Amino acid sequence: MKHDETLSQPVIDLYDEYTHAPLDRREFMRRLAVLAGSSAAAYALLPVLENNYAQAALTQPDDKRLLTENVVFNGKYGKLKAYMARPAMAGKRGSVLVIHENRGLNPHIQDVTRRVALAGFNAMALDFLSPLGGTPDNEDEARALFSKLDRAQTAENGMAALAELNAHAEANGRLGAVGFCWGGGMVNQMAVYAPDLNAAVCFYGVAPNTALVPQIKARVQLHYAGVDERINAGRSAYEAALSSAGVRFESFLYEGKQHAFHNDSNAARYDKASAELAWSRTVNLFKKTLA
């Protein structure tokens, strides 16, 4: 179901506000009912607006081409949980950290991690909510936990995940990262603070402090949705800083597409053609930089 067939832009904007701002569910439903015309109509929109992991997976957890596992390892501030996937065939290969949205480590991100592995890389999705007990099943609860994370410690945990990936017996010493929304912003932070990062792919994430952009050593790839004022507000300054610092980067704008257009578990915002194009560009960058 495409959003433009069933949903108005104000409805999509309200859902974006709900998922990114401190807007509780009761107020979200009240405002959605106003836009939809009634409470019943609002509830009818929820299956389109909210993520449906069962219908979206492009890979299977038991895919025989892959080895997958849940792992726990030591970070600077305590135990960290993660999901790992890698090709079943033994061999040295590049490694990729997959960074989740502000919903935590859920089935969709596990699916994306397996996609990275199927492309020929060791892949790890760190649960950045590990310090708070890990990602809860309830998405509202998960989203609320992000405001409780310590920003500096969160970046340190990302660095610990990169180190854990690089220490794997089948790692070749080359590192990449890809993140979405909150995770896209975190990828930008990792690019600033991780000099060993070879490739950084950000899907519609907040730009880093432009004063720190000259620290970036990685190849950077940016994916922006055309209908995403909140994120796009920082795009021009970030690109200018990358250019000025001589950082090798490429930036793509997907005209008319919504924030989170790559998330195929969300019928309201997912755009298949744009998602597949962006993913092919992501994999191509990793193949160029991590082999």
KOLLUMLUM-475881 format. One record per atom (N, C-alpha, C, O): residue in three letters; x, y, z. Coordinates in steps of 0.2 Angstrom, whole numbers, plus 2048, in hexadecimal, padded with zeros to 3 digits. Layout:
BEGIN
ALAXYZ;...
***
This chain:
BEGIN
MET8047FA800;MET800800800;MET804806800;MET809807804;LYS80380B7FB;LYS8078117FB;LYS8048167FF;LYS7FE8177FF;HIS80881A802;HIS80581F807;HIS801824803;HIS7FC827806;ASP8038267FD;ASP7FF82B7F9;ASP7F98297F7;ASP7F582D7F4;GLU7F78227F7;GLU7F18207F5;GLU7EC8207FB;GLU7E68207FA;THR7EE821801;THR7EA820807;THR7EB82580C;THR7E6827810;LEU7F182880D;LEU7F282D812;LEU7F4834810;LEU7F883480B;SER7F2839813;SER7F483F812;SER7FA841815;SER7FD83E81A;GLN7FE846812;GLN804848815;GLN80484A81C;GLN808848820;PRO7FE84E81E;PRO7FE84F826;PRO7FE84982A;PRO800849830;VAL7FB844828;VAL7FA83E82C;VAL80183B82C;VAL803839832;ILE80583B827;ILE80C838827;ILE81083C82B;ILE81583A82F;ASP80F84382B;ASP81384882F;ASP812847836;ASP81684783B;LEU80C845838;LEU80A84483F;LEU80D83E842;LEU80F83E847;TYR80D83983E;TYR810832840;TYR818834841;TYR81B831845;ASP81B83883C;ASP82283983D;ASP82383D844;ASP82883B847;GLU81F841845;GLU81F84584C;GLU81F840851;GLU822841856;TYR81A83C851;TYR819837856;TYR81F832857;TYR82183185D;THR822830852;THR82882C853;THR82F82F854;THR83382C856;HIS82F836854;HIS83583A855;HIS83583F85B;HIS83A84185D;ALA82F84185C;ALA82E846862;ALA82B843868;ALA82883E867;PRO82B84686D;PRO828844873;PRO820845873;PRO81D849877;LEU81D84186F;LEU81684186E;LEU81383B870;LEU81483586D;ASP80F83B875;ASP80D834878;ASP807831873;ASP80483586F;ARG80682B874;ARG801828870;ARG7FA82A870;ARG7F682B86B;ARG7F882C876;ARG7F182F877;ARG7F0835873;ARG7EB83686F;GLU7F583A873;GLU7F584086F;GLU7F583F868;GLU7F2842864;PHE7FA83A866;PHE7FA83885F;PHE7F483585C;PHE7F2838857;MET7F0831860;MET7EA82E85D;MET7E583485D;MET7E0834859;ARG7E5838862;ARG7E083E862;ARG7E184285B;ARG7DC843858;ARG7E784485A;ARG7E8848854;ARG7E784484E;ARG7E5847849;LEU7E883E84E;LEU7E7839848;LEU7E0839846;LEU7DE839841;ALA7DC83884C;ALA7D583884B;ALA7D283E848;ALA7CD83E844;VAL7D5844849;VAL7D384A846;VAL7D484A83F;VAL7D084C83B;LEU7DA84883D;LEU7DC848836;LEU7D8843832;LEU7D684482C;ALA7D783D835;ALA7D3838832;ALA7CC839832;ALA7C883682D;GLY7C983D836;GLY7C283E836;GLY7BE83B83C;GLY7B983D83E;SER7C183583F;SER7BE832844;SER7C382D848;SER7C982C845;SER7C282B84E;SER7C6826851;SER7C782084D;SER7CC81D84D;ALA7C181E84B;ALA7C1817847;ALA7C5818841;ALA7C981383F;ALA7C581D83D;ALA7C981E837;ALA7D181F839;ALA7D581C836;ALA7D282283F;ALA7D9822842;ALA7DC81B843;ALA7E1819841;TYR7D8817846;TYR7DA810848;TYR7DB80C841;TYR7DF807841;ALA7D780D83C;ALA7D780A836;ALA7DE80C832;ALA7E080882E;LEU7E1811834;LEU7E7814831;LEU7ED810834;LEU7F2810831;LEU7ED80E83A;LEU7F280C83E;LEU7F680683A;LEU7FC80683A;PRO7F3801837;PRO7F77FC834;PRO7FB7FE82E;PRO8007FB82C;VAL7F980482B;VAL7FD807826;VAL80380B829;VAL80880B826;LEU80180F82E;LEU806813831;LEU80C80F835;LEU812811835;GLU80A80A839;GLU80E80783D;GLU81280183A;GLU8107FE835;ASN8187FF83C;ASN81C7FA839;ASN8197F383A;ASN8167F283F;ASN81A7EF835;ASN8177E9835;ASN81D7E4833;ASN81E7E382D;TYR8217E1838;TYR8277DD836;TYR8257D7833;TYR8297D482F;ALA8207D4834;ALA81E7CD832;ALA81E7CD82A;ALA81F7C8827;GLN81B7D3827;GLN81A7D3820;GLN8207D681C;GLN8207D5816;ALA8257D881F;ALA82A7DC81C;ALA8317D881B;ALA8357DB817;ALA8327D381E;ALA8397D081E;ALA83B7CE817;ALA8377CA814;LEU8417D0815;LEU8437CE80E;LEU8487C880F;LEU8497C580A;THR84A7C6815;THR84E7C1816;THR84B7BD81C;THR8477BF820;GLN84D7B781D;GLN84B7B2822;GLN8507B1827;GLN8567B0826;PRO84E7B182E;PRO8537AF833;PRO8577A9832;PRO85D7A8834;ASP8547A482F;ASP85779D82E;ASP85A79C827;ASP85B797825;ASP85B7A2824;ASP85E7A181D;ASP86579D81D;ASP86979F821;LYS865798819;LYS86B79481A;LYS871797817;LYS877794818;ARG87179C814;ARG8777A0811;ARG87A7A4816;ARG8807A6815;LEU8777A481C;LEU87A7A9822;LEU87B7A5828;LEU8777A0829;LEU87F7A882C;LEU87F7A6833;LEU87D7AC837;LEU8807B1837;THR8787AB83C;THR8767B1840;THR8767AF847;THR8767A9849;GLU8777B484B;GLU8777B2853;GLU8767B9856;GLU8777BE854;ASN8737B885C;ASN8737BE861;ASN8797BD865;ASN87B7B8868;VAL87C7C3866;VAL8837C386A;VAL8827C8870;VAL87E7CD86F;VAL8867C7875;VAL8877CC87A;VAL88F7CD87B;VAL8937C887B;PHE8917D387B;PHE8987D587C;PHE8997DB881;PHE8947DE882;ASN89F7DC883;ASN8A17E1888;ASN8A27E8884;ASN8A67E8880;GLY89E7ED886;GLY89F7F4884;GLY8A37F788A;GLY8A47F488F;LYS8A57FD889;LYS8A880188E;LYS8A4802894;LYS8A680389A;TYR89D802894;TYR899803899;TYR8947FE89B;TYR8907FE89F;GLY8967F8898;GLY8927F289A;GLY8907ED894;GLY8937EE88F;LYS88C7E8895;LYS88B7E3890;LYS8877E788B;LYS8827EB88C;LEU8887E5884;LEU8847E787E;LEU8827E187B;LEU8857DC87A;LYS87B7E2878;LYS8787DC875;LYS8787DE86D;LYS8787E486B;ALA8797D9869;ALA8797DA862;ALA8767D485E;ALA8767CF861;TYR8747D5858;TYR8727D0853;TYR8777D084E;TYR8797D584B;MET87A7CA84C;MET87F7C9847;MET87D7C4842;MET87A7C0843;ALA87F7C683C;ALA87E7C2836;ALA8847C2831;ALA8877C7831;ARG8867BC82E;ARG88C7BC82A;ARG88B7B6825;ARG8877B2826;PRO88E7B781F;PRO88E7B181A;PRO8907AB81E;PRO8947AA822;ALA88C7A581C;ALA88E79F81F;ALA89579C81C;ALA898798820;MET89779E816;MET89D79C814;MET8A37A0817;MET8A37A6818;ALA8A879C81A;ALA8AD79F81E;ALA8B27A4819;ALA8B27A2813;GLY8B57A981C;GLY8B97AD818;GLY8B97B481C;GLY8B57B681F;LYS8BF7B881A;LYS8BF7BE81D;LYS8BB7C3818;LYS8BB7C2812;ARG8B87C881C;ARG8B47CD818;ARG8B37D381C;ARG8B47D3822;GLY8B07D8819;GLY8AF7DE81C;GLY8A97DE821;GLY8A57D9820;SER8A97E2826;SER8A47E282B;SER8A07E982B;SER8A27EE82A;VAL8997E882C;VAL8957EE82C;VAL8917EE833;VAL88D7E9835;LEU8907F4836;LEU88C7F583C;LEU8867F8839;LEU8867FD836;VAL8807F583B;VAL8797F7839;VAL8767FA83F;VAL8767F7844;ILE87480183E;ILE871805844;ILE86A806843;ILE86880983E;HIS866804848;HIS85F804847;HIS85C80B848;HIS85F81084A;GLU85680C846;GLU852812847;GLU85081384F;GLU85380F853;ASN84C817851;ASN84A819858;ASN84581485A;ASN84181685E;ARG84580E857;ARG84180885A;ARG84580385D;ARG8427FE860;GLY84B80385C;GLY8507FE85F;GLY8517F985A;GLY84F7F9854;LEU8547F385D;LEU8567EE859;LEU8507E9858;LEU84E7E585C;ASN84C7EA852;ASN8467E6851;ASN8477E184B;ASN84C7E1848;PRO8427DE84A;PRO8427D9844;PRO8447DC83D;PRO8477D9839;HIS8427E283C;HIS8447E5836;HIS84B7E6835;HIS84E7E5830;ILE84E7E983B;ILE8557EA83B;ILE8597E483A;ILE85F7E3837;GLN8577DE83E;GLN85A7D883D;GLN85A7D6836;GLN85E7D3833;ASP8547D7832;ASP8537D582B;ASP8587D9827;ASP85C7D6823;VAL8597E0828;VAL85E7E4825;VAL8657E1826;VAL8697E1821;THR8667DF82C;THR86D7DC82E;THR86E7D682A;THR8747D5827;ARG8697D2829;ARG86A7CC824;ARG86B7CE81D;ARG86F7CA819;ARG8687D381B;ARG8697D5814;ARG8707D7813;ARG8737D680E;VAL8737DB818;VAL87A7DD818;VAL87F7D6817;VAL8837D6813;ALA87D7D181B;ALA8817CB81B;ALA8807C8814;ALA8857C5812;LEU87A7C8811;LEU8797C480B;LEU87D7C8805;LEU87F7C5800;ALA87F7CE806;ALA8837D2802;ALA88A7D1802;ALA88E7D37FE;GLY88C7CD807;GLY8937CA808;GLY8977CD80E;GLY89D7CD80D;PHE8947CF813;PHE8977D3818;PHE8957D081F;PHE8907CD820;ASN89A7D0824;ASN8987CF82B;ASN8947D582D;ASN8967DB82C;ALA88E7D4830;ALA88A7D9832;ALA8887D883A;ALA8867D383C;MET8877DE83D;MET8857DE844;MET8807E4845;MET8827EA843;ALA87B7E3848;ALA8767E884A;ALA8767E8852;ALA8747E4855;LEU8797ED854;LEU87A7EF85B;LEU8737F185E;LEU8707F585B;ASP8717EE864;ASP86B7F1867;ASP86E7F786C;ASP8707F6871;PHE86D7FD869;PHE86F80386D;PHE86B804873;PHE86D808877;LEU866800874;LEU86280187A;LEU8657FC880;LEU8627FB885;SER86A7F887E;SER86D7F4883;SER86E7F688A;SER86C7F388F;PRO8707FD88B;PRO8717FF891;PRO86B800895;PRO86B80089C;LEU865800892;LEU85F801895;LEU85B7FA895;LEU8557FA896;GLY85E7F5894;GLY85B7EE894;GLY85A7EB88E;GLY8587E588D;GLY85B7EF888;GLY85A7EC882;GLY8537EF87F;GLY84F7F2882;THR8527ED878;THR84C7F0875;THR8467EC877;THR8457E6877;PRO8417F087A;PRO83B7EC87C;PRO8367EB876;PRO8377EE871;ASP8317E7877;ASP82D7E5871;ASP8287EB86F;ASP8277EC869;ASN8267EF874;ASN8227F4873;ASN8267FA870;ASN82A7FD873;GLU8247FC86A;GLU828801866;GLU82780886A;GLU82C80C86A;ASP82280A86D;ASP821810871;ASP826810876;ASP829815878;GLU82780A87A;GLU82B80A87F;GLU83280B87D;GLU83780E880;ALA834807877;ALA83B808874;ALA83C80F872;ALA842811874;ARG83881286F;ARG83981986D;ARG83A81E873;ARG83F822873;ALA83781D878;ALA83782187E;ALA83E820882;ALA841825885;LEU84181A881;LEU848819884;LEU84D81D881;LEU85281E884;PHE84D81F87B;PHE852822877;PHE85482987B;PHE85A82B87B;SER84F82C87D;SER851832881;SER855831887;SER85883688A;LYS85582B88A;LYS85982A890;LYS86082788F;LYS864826893;LEU862827888;LEU868824887;LEU86D82A888;LEU86C830886;ASP87382988A;ASP87882D88B;ASP87C82E884;ASP87E829881;ARG87C834881;ARG87F83587A;ARG88683387A;ARG88782F875;ALA88A83587E;ALA89183387E;ALA89282B87F;ALA89682887B;GLN88F828883;GLN88F821884;GLN88C81D87E;GLN88F81887C;THR88782087B;THR88481D875;THR88981C870;THR88A81786C;ALA88D82286F;ALA892822869;ALA89881D86B;ALA89A819867;GLU89A81D872;GLU89F818874;GLU89C811872;GLU8A080C871;ASN89680F874;ASN893809872;ASN89480786B;ASN895801869;GLY89280C867;GLY89380B85F;GLY89A80985E;GLY89B80485A;MET89F80C861;MET8A680B860;MET8A8804862;MET8AC80085F;ALA8A5802868;ALA8A67FB86A;ALA8A47F6865;ALA8A77F1865;ALA89E7F7862;ALA89B7F385D;ALA8A07F2857;ALA8A17EC855;LEU8A27F8855;LEU8A77F784F;LEU8AD7F3851;LEU8B07EF84D;ALA8B07F4857;ALA8B67F0859;ALA8B47E985A;ALA8B87E5858;GLU8AE7E785C;GLU8AC7E085D;GLU8AB7DD856;GLU8AE7D7855;LEU8A97E1851;LEU8A87DE84A;LEU8AF7DD847;LEU8B07D8844;ASN8B47E2849;ASN8BA7E2846;ASN8BE7DC849;ASN8C37DA846;ALA8BD7DA84F;ALA8C07D4852;ALA8BE7CD850;ALA8C17C8852;HIS8B97CD84C;HIS8B67C784A;HIS8BB7C3846;HIS8BF7C6842;ALA8BB7BC846;ALA8C07B8843;ALA8C07B983B;ALA8C57B8838;GLU8BA7BB839;GLU8B97BB831;GLU8B97C382F;GLU8B67C4829;ALA8BB7C7833;ALA8BB7CE831;ALA8C27D082D;ALA8C77CD82F;ASN8C17D4828;ASN8C77D6824;ASN8CA7DC826;ASN8CF7DF823;GLY8C87DF82C;GLY8CA7E682E;GLY8C77EC82B;GLY8C97F282D;ARG8C27EB827;ARG8BF7F1823;ARG8B87F1826;ARG8B57EC827;LEU8B67F7828;LEU8B07F882C;LEU8AB7FD828;LEU8AD802825;GLY8A57FC828;GLY89F800826;GLY89A80182B;GLY8997FD82F;ALA89680682A;ALA89080782E;ALA88A80982A;ALA88B80D825;VAL88480782B;VAL87E809828;VAL87980A82D;VAL878806831;GLY87581082D;GLY870811832;GLY86A81582F;GLY86B81882A;PHE865815833;PHE85E817830;PHE85B81C836;PHE85A81A83B;CYS859822833;CYS856827838;CYS85A82883E;CYS86082B83D;TRP859826844;TRP85D82784A;TRP864824848;TRP86982784A;GLY86381E845;GLY86A81A844;GLY86E81E83E;GLY87481D83E;GLY86A82183A;GLY86E825835;GLY87282B838;GLY87882C836;GLY86F82E83D;GLY872833841;GLY878830845;GLY87E834845;MET87782A847;MET87D82784B;MET882825846;MET888826848;VAL881823840;VAL88682283B;VAL88A82883A;VAL890828839;ASN88782E839;ASN88B834838;ASN88F83583E;ASN89583883D;GLN88D834844;GLN89183584A;GLN89783084A;GLN89D83284B;MET89682A848;MET89B825848;MET8A0827842;MET8A6826844;ALA89E82A83D;ALA8A382C838;ALA8A883183B;ALA8AD831839;VAL8A583583F;VAL8A983A842;VAL8AE838847;VAL8B483A847;TYR8AC83384B;TYR8B0830851;TYR8B482A84F;TYR8B8828853;ALA8B282684A;ALA8B6820848;ALA8BA821842;ALA8B882083D;PRO8C1822843;PRO8C582383E;PRO8C681D83A;PRO8C881D834;ASP8C581783D;ASP8C6810839;ASP8C080F835;ASP8C080A831;LEU8BA813835;LEU8B4811831;LEU8B6813829;LEU8B8818828;ASN8B580E825;ASN8B680F81E;ASN8B081281A;ASN8B1815815;ALA8AA81081C;ALA8A4812818;ALA89F81381D;ALA89D80F822;ALA89B81981C;ALA89681B821;ALA89081D81C;ALA890821818;VAL88A81981D;VAL88481A819;VAL87F81C81E;VAL87D819823;CYS87C82281D;CYS877825821;CYS87082681D;CYS870829818;PHE86B823820;PHE86482381D;PHE861829821;PHE85F827827;TYR85F82E81E;TYR85B834821;TYR85C834829;TYR85883482D;GLY86383682A;GLY865837831;GLY86783E833;GLY86984282E;VAL867840839;VAL86984783B;VAL871847839;VAL87584383B;ALA87384D837;ALA87A84F835;ALA87E85083B;ALA87B851841;PRO88484E83B;PRO88984F841;PRO88A857842;PRO88985B83D;ASN88E858847;ASN89085F848;ASN895861842;ASN89A85D841;THR89486583E;THR897867838;THR89F868839;THR8A3867835;ALA8A086B83F;ALA8A786D841;ALA8AB867842;ALA8B1867841;LEU8A8861843;LEU8AC85B844;LEU8AC85783D;LEU8B085283D;VAL8A9859838;VAL8A9855832;VAL8B085482F;VAL8B284F82C;PRO8B5859830;PRO8BC85782D;PRO8BF851831;PRO8C484E82E;GLN8BC84E836;GLN8BF848839;GLN8BD842835;GLN8C083D836;ILE8B8842831;ILE8B683D82D;ILE8BB83A829;ILE8BE83E824;LYS8BC833829;LYS8C1830825;LYS8BD82B820;LYS8C082981B;ALA8B7829822;ALA8B382581E;ALA8B0828817;ALA8B082E817;ARG8AF823812;ARG8AB82580D;ARG8A4826810;ARG8A1821813;VAL8A082B80E;VAL89A82D811;VAL89482C80B;VAL89582F805;GLN88F82980C;GLN889829808;GLN88382B80B;GLN881828811;LEU87F830809;LEU87983380C;LEU873831808;LEU873833802;HIS86E82F80B;HIS86782E808;HIS86283380B;HIS861832811;TYR85F837807;TYR85A83C80A;TYR85383B807;TYR853839801;ALA84E83B80B;ALA84783B808;ALA845842806;ALA84784780A;GLY842842800;GLY83F8497FE;GLY83B84D803;GLY83B853804;VAL836849806;VAL83184B80B;VAL83484A812;VAL831845815;ASP83884E814;ASP83B84D81B;ASP83F85381D;ASP84585381E;GLU83B85881E;GLU83E85F820;GLU84285E826;GLU847862827;ARG84085B82B;ARG84485A832;ARG84B858830;ARG85085B833;ILE84C85382C;ILE85385182B;ILE856855826;ILE85C857826;ASN853857821;ASN85685A81B;ASN85886181D;ASN85C864819;ALA856864823;ALA85886B825;ALA86086B826;ALA863870825;GLY863865827;GLY86A865829;GLY86E863823;GLY874862823;ARG86B86181D;ARG86E85E818;ARG873863814;ARG879861814;SER871869812;SER87686D80F;SER87C86F813;SER88286E810;ALA87C870819;ALA88187281D;ALA88686C81E;ALA88C86C81E;TYR88386681E;TYR88786081F;TYR88B85E819;TYR89185D819;GLU88885F813;GLU88B85E80D;GLU89086380B;GLU896861809;ALA88F86980D;ALA89486E80C;ALA89A86D810;ALA8A086E80E;ALA89986A817;ALA89F86981B;ALA8A3863818;ALA8A9863819;LEU89F85E816;LEU8A3858813;LEU8A785A80D;LEU8AD85880C;SER8A485E809;SER8A8861803;SER8AE865805;SER8B3864802;SER8AD86980A;SER8B286E80C;SER8B886A80F;SER8BE86B80E;ALA8B6864813;ALA8BB860816;ALA8BF85B811;ALA8C3858813;GLY8BC85A80B;GLY8BF856806;GLY8BD84E808;GLY8C084A806;VAL8B784E80B;VAL8B584780D;VAL8B1844806;VAL8AD848803;ARG8B383E805;ARG8B083B7FF;ARG8A9839801;ARG8A8835805;PHE8A483C7FD;PHE89D83A7FF;PHE89983B7F9;PHE89A83E7F4;GLU8938387FA;GLU88E8387F5;GLU8878397F8;GLU8868367FE;SER88283D7F5;SER87C83E7F9;SER87683D7F4;SER8778407EE;PHE87183A7F6;PHE86C8397F1;PHE86583B7F5;PHE86483A7FA;LEU86183E7F1;LEU85B8417F3;LEU85583D7EF;LEU85583D7E9;TYR85183A7F3;TYR84B8367F0;TYR84583A7F0;TYR84183A7F4;GLU84483E7EA;GLU83F8437E9;GLU8388407EB;GLU83683A7E8;GLY8348437EF;GLY82D8417F0;GLY82C83B7F5;GLY8278397F7;LYS8328397F8;LYS8318337FC;LYS832835804;LYS83483B805;GLN82F831808;GLN82E83380F;GLN834830813;GLN83882C811;HIS835834819;HIS83A83181E;HIS83882A81F;HIS833828820;ALA83E82681F;ALA83D81F821;ALA83B81B81B;ALA83881681B;PHE83C81E815;PHE83A81A80E;PHE83D81380E;PHE83A80F80A;HIS842812811;HIS84680B810;HIS842806815;HIS844800814;ASN83F80881A;ASN83C80381E;ASN83680081B;ASN83080381C;ASP8377FA819;ASP8317F6816;ASP82C7F381A;ASP8287F0818;SER82D7F4821;SER8287F2826;SER8237F7827;SER81E7F682B;ASN8247FD824;ASN81F803825;ASN81C80581E;ASN81F80881A;ALA81680381D;ALA812804817;ALA81180B815;ALA81180D80F;ALA81180F81A;ALA80F816819;ALA81581A816;ALA81481F812;ARG81B818817;ARG82181C815;ARG826818810;ARG82A81B80C;TYR825811810;TYR82A80D80C;TYR82880F804;TYR82380F802;ASP82E80F801;ASP82E8107FA;ASP83380B7F7;ASP83980C7F7;LYS8308067F4;LYS8348007F1;LYS8398027ED;LYS83F8007ED;ALA8388067E7;ALA83D8087E2;ALA84280C7E6;ALA84880A7E4;SER8418107EA;SER8468157ED;SER84A8117F2;SER8508117F2;ALA84780C7F6;ALA84A8087FA;ALA84F8037F7;ALA8558037F9;GLU84D8007F2;GLU8527FC7EE;GLU8578007EB;GLU85D7FD7EB;LEU8568067E8;LEU85B8097E5;LEU86080C7EB;LEU86780B7EA;ALA85E80E7F0;ALA8628107F6;ALA86680A7F8;ALA86C80B7FA;TRP8638057F9;TRP8677FF7FB;TRP86C7FC7F7;TRP8727FB7F9;SER86B7FD7F0;SER8707FB7EB;SER8767FF7EC;SER87C7FD7EB;ARG8758067ED;ARG87A80B7ED;ARG87E8097F4;ARG88480A7F4;THR87B8077F9;THR87E8067FF;THR8838007FF;THR888800800;VAL8807FA7FC;VAL8847F47FB;VAL88A7F67F6;VAL88F7F37F7;ASN8897F97F1;ASN88E7FB7EC;ASN8947FF7F0;ASN89A7FD7EF;LEU8928037F4;LEU8978077F8;LEU89B8027FC;LEU8A18037FD;PHE8987FE800;PHE89B7F9804;PHE8A07F4800;PHE8A57F3803;LYS89D7F27FA;LYS8A27EE7F6;LYS8A87F27F4;LYS8AD7EE7F3;LYS8A77F87F3;LYS8AD7FC7F1;LYS8B27FD7F6;LYS8B87FD7F5;THR8AF7FE7FC;THR8B4800802;THR8B67FB807;THR8BB7FC80A;LEU8B27F5807;LEU8B37F080D;LEU8B67EA80A;LEU8B87E680E;ALA8B77E9804;ALA8BA7E3801;ALA8C17E2803;ALA8C47DD801;
***
